[in-house]
């Protein structure tokens, strides 16, 4: 599934927008606007198993957006081994 993701400049997720399947009347844009220090990444591919209602809100804590390859992609956060 593709979703829109608002991040800070470090790739930390601040907001998510999952596009609905509402047919011809569905909005084409998420309505999310980036402010200074933020970036909006549209149509980021997210594995379907992470987009279920019980998992999607966890993306804020477990994943971030990486743009090092030129295209935004969702990656799991690296945990410090404390």
C-alpha positions in Angstrom: 0.0 0.0 0.0 1.2 3.5 -0.7 0.7 6.2 2.0 1.7 9.8 2.5 4.1 10.5 5.3 5.1 13.8 7.0 8.5 13.7 8.6 11.0 16.0 10.2 14.4 16.6 8.5 15.8 13.5 10.2 13.1 11.2 8.8 11.1 10.8 12.0 7.4 10.3 11.2 5.0 13.0 12.4 1.9 12.1 10.5 0.5 9.5 8.1 -2.2 9.6 5.6 -3.6 6.4 4.1 -5.4 7.0 0.8 -8.9 5.6 0.8 -10.4 3.6 -1.9 -13.4 5.9 -2.3 -13.7 5.7 -6.0 -14.1 8.8 -8.2 -15.1 11.1 -5.3 -12.0 10.2 -3.2 -9.6 13.1 -2.5 -6.5 13.1 -4.7 -4.3 14.8 -2.1 -3.9 14.1 1.6 -4.2 17.8 2.7 -1.0 17.5 4.7 1.3 20.5 4.4 4.9 20.5 5.4 6.2 23.4 7.5 9.8 24.5 8.0 11.9 21.6 9.1 9.4 19.0 7.7 9.1 17.1 4.5 6.0 15.4 2.9 6.8 12.1 1.2 3.9 11.0 -1.1 3.2 7.5 -2.2 5.7 5.8 0.1 5.4 2.0 -0.3 4.5 0.3 3.0 4.0 -3.4 3.4 0.4 -4.4 3.8 1.0 -6.1 7.1 2.0 -2.7 8.6 -1.1 -0.9 7.4 -3.7 -2.8 9.5 -5.6 -0.7 12.1 -3.7 -2.4 15.0 -0.2 -1.8 13.5 -0.3 1.5 11.5 -0.1 3.8 14.6 3.1 1.9 15.7 4.9 3.1 12.6 5.5 6.4 14.4 7.7 4.7 16.9 9.1 1.7 15.0 10.0 3.1 11.6 11.3 6.2 9.9 11.7 7.5 6.3 15.0 7.1 4.6 15.7 9.3 1.5 19.4 8.4 1.1 18.7 6.5 -2.1 16.9 9.5 -3.7 13.5 7.9 -3.2 11.6 7.9 0.1 11.4 4.5 1.7 10.1 3.2 5.0 12.8 1.6 7.2 12.8 0.1 10.6 14.5 2.2 13.3 17.8 1.0 14.6 17.7 0.3 18.3 20.6 1.2 20.4 21.9 -1.8 22.3 21.8 -0.5 25.8 
